[in-house]
Amino acid sequence: MSVAEDFLTGIFIDMDYKYNIEREKWREELKKFGEEVYFVHELCECAEKRRMRERFPEIARASIYNPRFVVGWLIEEAVRARIGNSEERRVYKIVEVGGKKVVIAGNIDIIKPENKKVIEVKYLTGLYGTPHEHHKLQLSLYLWLKNEEKGELLEISPEGVIGIEVESAKDEDVIELIKNPKIPMWPDFECRLCAYEPWCPYSTAREKRK
């Protein structure tokens, strides 16, 4: 086995464990606290994408082999090693929505040791049009889970590195995301980039291809 093959094999094993095996194991553990469990990234995406991920887990597992995903993973690991991390990054809260207990959970990228600042790392091919609203929403939900008022969105690209201050979401924001999910969540780009788009009856990308 070449160095490249050995390197990639290790990366794919680690990514599969984090994004698939470990996450779903944690979901099962959290179910004892509520009737529904949502991870932060699921509240930031199309509701149909969440349902299709449950129906077609093989597609979710295959998505880790996307080169951009691999590069993003490596950059996040490098930034975490550079900045450091001082405590448990897994957090969750329980809220009541429509008479049901709902668990919201997430795995924060970095909690800076010196000041406990919550940091979300994003790799982008370019900085045009940033910061993206879905990235800001994701960080705002992590801040809500951590009971922190402000955090920093760290965007890394071949064009530069920028930090954007983001404020925490409020209880009513989180409840609204749960009560009124959107399909798609981000019409301008989500369907075009979605691995489930070829099989989705709600795709807006097909209309744009006509």
Secondary structure, 3 states (H helix, E strand, C coil): CCHHHHHHHHHHHHHHHHHHHHHHHHHHHHHHHCCEEEEHHHHCCCHHHHHHHHHCHHHHHHHHHCHHHHHHHHHHHHHHHHHCCCCCCEEEEEEEECCEEEEEEEECCEECCCCCCEEEEEECCCCCCCCCHHHHHHHHHHHHHHCCCEEEEEEEECCEEEEEEEECCCHHHHHHHHHCCCCCCCCCCHHHHCCCHHHCCCCCHHHHHC
